[in-house]
């Protein structure tokens, strides 16, 4: 029976970025001093930290040992995912890398954070005093940050990406380097989550930097099934939350 989806799908969250380090898992910056290093850098140009580069290299060693080569490697095109992919692929020989096609796809980029992107907590609360109540009402999957996207919005474009992937990469081995928010949308679609499941990560289950989530297609051509979630292969830095 011909497979109608990839045989192997490996999702990797990007390694630690400069904004991860500066925000320390918070929604906004704690104060002006915390944001100075990355202030004014647009989201798609945020780079990895020194530890982030090390995380990516160590993750590549683990991925190569476990999975071998891939047919395709996708990134969101954001600097932090491209740098992460480059670190992962450094574990492979030139001949192995030559067999793997690399592509970027804007449909798997992180959610647009909106107008509060560079704000401190105090600034965001002053500018959007209604936001907390609104967020509590609609929840973390449906609510949109001012000027930005909800995760439900992101799910729409991830769905489009998966439709193309299932058609074009059926039976192939695929690795995707993406973002924490997009990863939740992938899980919503691939695992058939309810809206309530998608509202927030369960306690202690937010994806780690370079966390590896694996799906395999059943041998009879059945759906992709979750093999494991958030496997970590690195031993440096910190598993920062956030995007």
N, C-alpha and C positions, 0 to 999 in steps of 0.2 A: 504494500500500500504506500503510495507516495505521501510524504509528509507535506502538510499545508502550512507549516510554520518552521522556524529554525529548530534544528536538533538540539542545540545548546544555546542558551542565552545567559550571559554573565553580565550583571549590572554592577558597576563600581562607582561609588561616590568619589568625587575629587578629593585629593589630599588637602591638608591644612592650608588655608589661604590666609593672606594678610588680614582680611576682614574677620575671619574666624578668630584669629589671634587677638585682634583689637576689641572685638565685641564680647568675647568670652562667653558665648552662648546666649547672650541677651538679645532681645528684639532690636533695641536701639543702643547707641553708645552711652556709656555711663556718664561721660563728661567730655568737654572739649579736648582735654589732653589725650583721651583714649582714641579719638578719631583722627588726630593730626596726621598720623602716618599714612592714612588711606583717604583722607578727605579730598574730594574732587576727582577721585579715580572712578570712572564708570564701571558698572558691575562686570561688563564683558571683558574688561582689561585688568581686573584684579589678579595678582600673581600669587604663586605659592610662597610659603615661608621656606626657610632653610630646612626646617624639620619636615615640611610638606614634601619637598623634593626627596628626602630620605625615605619618607613613608612610601612614596610612589615606587622607588627603586626596590625596596624590600617587598612590596606587594607584588611587583612584577616577578620576583623570584618565586614567590609562593604560587602565583597564577600559572607560570610556566611549568612548574613541577607538577601541579595538579591537572591542568587542562591541556598542556601542549600549545600548539598554534591555533589560530582562529582564521576563518575565511575573511571576515570583515571586523574592523574596529571602528566604532562610531564615537564621536565626541559632540558636545553642544557647540563647539567653535569658540567657547569662552576660553580665555587664556589659561585659567586654572584647570580646565579639563584637558586642554591640549598638552599642558606641561605634565599633568598626571599621566596621560597616555604615553607621552614620550618616556617618562621614568619607568613605567611598566614595561614598555617595549625594549628598554635597554637591557633587559634580562635575556633577550633573544639574540641569536646569531644573525649576521647580515643575511644569510641565506633564508633563515626562517622569516625574518621581517619582510623580505622580498615577496614571500608568498601571501602576506596578509595585506589586504587593501584597507586604507584608512580614509574615512570620510567624516565631514562634520554636517550636522543637521540642526537648523535653528528651532525645529519643533521640540527638541529635547533640552532647550535652554531652561535656566531657572526662572521661576515666576518673576514678573516685573514687580519690584518692591515699591514703586510709586514715589510720592513726593517726600516721604519721611526717610528716604534712603540714607541721607547723611546726618540725620537729626540725633540729638541726645534725647534721653527719656524725658527730661524736663521740657525740651522744645516741642517734642511730639505731643505731650499732654497739653501744653498751652495752645498749640495750633489746632489740635483735633480733640477737644474736651469730651466729645460724644463718642469717640472711637471705642473705648473699652466696653461701654454698654452695647453698642452695635455689634462688636465682636462676640460678646457673650450671647447675644440674641441669635445671630446667624451661625456661629461656630467657625472653627478654623478651616473647614473645607470650602464653605460657601462664601464667607466674608471676603471682601476685597479691601486691601489697604488703599488709602486715598490715592487715586491716580495709578493704581497697580492692578494686578491680577489676583483672582482667587485661585485656590488649587483646583477648583472645578473648571475654571478657564484653562488652566494648564493641562488638565486631563483631556480636554478636547483636542489639543494639538498632539499630545502623546498618543491618543487614539489614532489620529491620522498617520503618525509615524509608524505605529505598530501595523496598521493595515498595509502600508507599503512594504514593511519588513517581512510580514508573513507572505506576501506575494513574491517579493524579489529574492528573499534569502531562505526560502523553504529548504529544509534539510541541511542547512549550513550551520557553522559554528560562529557565533557572533558575540563580541564584547562591546558593551556600551559604557562610556565614562560620562557620567551626568552629575546631577545635583540632588541635595536632600529633598527638596520639595518635589522635583520631578520624579524621584524614586518612589515617593508615596503614591503618586499618580500611576506609575507603572504597576505597583502592587494592587491598587484599586481595580485596575483593568484586568490584570493577569490572574488575580485570585478571586475576582468577583466580590470585592468588599462592599459592604453596605455604607451608606452615608455616615452612620454613627461610628463605624470602624475607622473611617477616614478622617474624622474630626481632629485627631491628634495621635501622635505615636504613643503606644502603651508605655507605661512607666519603665524607664531603663532600656527602651528599644529604639531610641532615636539613632539614625544611622551614623556610624563612626566615619571619620575621614578615611578614605580608602576602604571602607567596609564593602565586602564582596557578597552579592546576593546571586544565587544560582537557580536557574530553571532548566529542566530537561524535558524533552518530548518523550512521551511513552513510546515504546517500540512499536505499538500497533497503530501509530499515527494519531494518538489521542492528544489532548491538550497539554500545553506546557505545565509542568508541575514544579512547585517550589521544592528545591533540594535542601538548601540552607539559606539563612539570612544573616547578613552583617558579619561574615567571617573576616577576621582581622589577621594580617600576616606581618605587621610591622611592630617594632618595639621602641620607636622613638616618638617624641612629641606627645601631644594630647589629643584624644578623640573628641574634638570640639563639635558642639551642636551648631545648628544654624545653617545658612546657605553659603 
